[in-house]
Amino acid sequence: MNLHLTLGPLMALIAGILILVMPRLLNFIVAIYLIIIGLVGLFGSHLL
């Protein structure tokens, strides 16, 4: 069986599990996500 995971879905899975375990972490996860999306939008996808 061949299984490849990309970074986006894997990070979403980890973030979802962390939010279930520690709901106060939601603010930090959303903030980090928005910062990363903003940086990628400003500088292009070659940043990551």
Buried (B, 14 or more C-beta within 10 A) or exposed (E): EEEEEEEEEEBEEEBEEBBEEEEEEEEEBEEEEEEEEEEEEEEEEEEE
